[in-house]
Amino acid sequence: MAPPKKKTATKRAASKKTGRPKPAAKKSAAKTSAAKTIPTEVSVKDFVASVENPKRRADAQAALSMYKAITGAEPKMWGPSIIGYGSYHYKYESGREGDMCAAGFSPRGSAMVFYIMGGVPEGDPLYARLGKHRLGKSCLYVNRLEDIDADVLRRIIARSWAYMMKAYPHRK
């Protein structure tokens, strides 16, 4: 058995709890990293046509109609897979800032993802009436539109859109 290694001095302060050196502070990536989700010139129509799963493609077509009726805005691709409507500028306390669509969805391989940016908190009774879904931070995941109540989804999207328009009056 090898003898224990001698502890060597380190420039970093040791943790009081463990005695081991604390990891070096990471530089804030928030100010240096570029936003990945930005508007692109990719055609929404071509993107939807490229969705492989025919059911997901049909759901995306239905969502396009739904968002057009609710927002009155033209869809635009944000990043490689988000179909967005409108935009707003955000700034976090960390200093990170950028632009994002005010509403949108993405026909992903595993689910349709609806981006609910605000105005409909997680405990809202509308979600109980929606049908089969999952919630993430700002995401509403639906496997198939036929699994949910489309009228309830319209109300959720409309409330979120109204909230964003009120919360960000100086949006783009």
GIWO-V946166 format. One record per residue. N is the residue number from 0. RES is the residue in one small letter. SS is DSSP state (H for helix, E for strand, L for the rest). PSI is psi in degrees with one decimal (* if undefined). BURIAL is 1 if it has 16 or more other C-alpha atoms within 10 Angstrom, else 0. Layout:
[[N RES SS PSI BURIAL] [N RES SS PSI BURIAL]]
This chain:
[[0 m L 135.5 0] [1 a L 144.8 0] [2 p L 151.4 0] [3 p L 144.5 0] [4 k L 145.9 0] [5 k L 142.7 0] [6 k L 136.8 0] [7 t L 157.1 0] [8 a L 146.8 0] [9 t L 153.8 0] [10 k L -22.7 0] [11 r L 145.8 0] [12 a L 145.8 0] [13 a E 147.4 0] [14 s L 137.6 0] [15 k L -33.1 0] [16 k L -50.6 0] [17 t L -20.2 0] [18 g L -9.4 0] [19 r L 154.9 0] [20 p E 141.8 0] [21 k L 145.6 0] [22 p L 148.8 0] [23 a L 143.9 0] [24 a L 134.6 0] [25 k L 143.4 0] [26 k L 142.7 0] [27 s L 116.8 0] [28 a L -14.0 0] [29 a L -39.5 0] [30 k L -20.7 0] [31 t L -23.8 0] [32 s L 141.4 0] [33 a L 147.0 0] [34 a L 137.4 0] [35 k L -27.5 0] [36 t L 92.6 1] [37 i L 157.5 0] [38 p E 143.7 1] [39 t L 173.6 0] [40 e L 7.7 0] [41 v L 138.8 0] [42 s L 128.7 0] [43 v H -42.9 1] [44 k H -45.4 0] [45 d H -39.6 0] [46 f H -48.6 1] [47 v H -40.3 1] [48 a H -25.5 0] [49 s L -6.9 0] [50 v L 120.0 1] [51 e L -46.1 0] [52 n L 118.3 0] [53 p H -34.3 0] [54 k H -43.4 0] [55 r H -39.0 1] [56 r H -44.4 1] [57 a H -40.2 1] [58 d H -38.5 1] [59 a H -40.5 1] [60 q H -43.1 0] [61 a H -40.9 0] [62 a H -37.9 1] [63 l H -46.6 1] [64 s H -41.8 0] [65 m H -49.4 1] [66 y H -38.2 1] [67 k H -44.6 0] [68 a H -37.2 0] [69 i H -46.8 0] [70 t H -30.5 1] [71 g L 2.1 0] [72 a L 157.3 0] [73 e L 139.6 0] [74 p L 150.5 1] [75 k E 143.1 1] [76 m E 134.2 1] [77 w E 114.7 1] [78 g L -162.5 1] [79 p L -15.0 0] [80 s L 7.5 1] [81 i E 128.7 1] [82 i E 113.6 1] [83 g E 160.3 1] [84 y E 130.3 1] [85 g L -175.5 1] [86 s L 162.9 1] [87 y E 159.0 1] [88 h E 130.0 0] [89 y E 155.0 0] [90 k E 121.0 0] [91 y L 162.0 0] [92 e L -27.9 0] [93 s L -14.0 0] [94 g L -16.8 0] [95 r L 137.0 1] [96 e E 163.2 0] [97 g E -169.2 0] [98 d E 149.2 1] [99 m E 158.2 1] [100 c L 147.2 1] [101 a L -22.9 1] [102 a E 156.8 1] [103 g E 177.0 1] [104 f E 167.8 1] [105 s E 124.5 1] [106 p E 79.4 1] [107 r L 168.0 1] [108 g L -40.6 0] [109 s L -20.6 0] [110 a L 162.2 1] [111 m E 133.1 1] [112 v E 122.9 1] [113 f E 127.3 1] [114 y E 108.8 1] [115 i L 96.3 1] [116 m L -16.8 1] [117 g L 173.6 1] [118 g L -12.0 1] [119 v L 85.2 1] [120 p L 159.9 0] [121 e L -36.0 0] [122 g L 6.2 0] [123 d L 136.5 0] [124 p H -20.2 0] [125 l H -36.7 0] [126 y H -34.1 1] [127 a H -28.0 0] [128 r H -9.3 0] [129 l H -42.3 1] [130 g E -160.4 1] [131 k L 116.3 1] [132 h L 170.4 1] [133 r E 151.7 0] [134 l E 141.1 0] [135 g L -164.0 0] [136 k L -58.2 0] [137 s L 19.5 0] [138 c E 138.9 1] [139 l E 115.7 1] [140 y E 128.0 1] [141 v E 127.4 1] [142 n L -49.7 1] [143 r L 141.2 1] [144 l H -27.8 1] [145 e H -14.2 0] [146 d H -6.8 0] [147 i E 169.0 1] [148 d L 109.7 0] [149 a H -33.0 1] [150 d H -38.3 0] [151 v H -41.4 1] [152 l H -43.4 1] [153 r H -42.1 1] [154 r H -40.0 0] [155 i H -47.9 1] [156 i H -44.0 1] [157 a H -41.0 1] [158 r H -40.2 1] [159 s H -44.2 1] [160 w H -46.8 1] [161 a H -42.3 1] [162 y H -47.2 1] [163 m H -38.6 1] [164 m H -33.3 1] [165 k H -41.7 0] [166 a H -27.6 0] [167 y L 69.3 0] [168 p L -21.5 0] [169 h L 31.6 0] [170 r L 168.6 1] [171 k L * 0]]
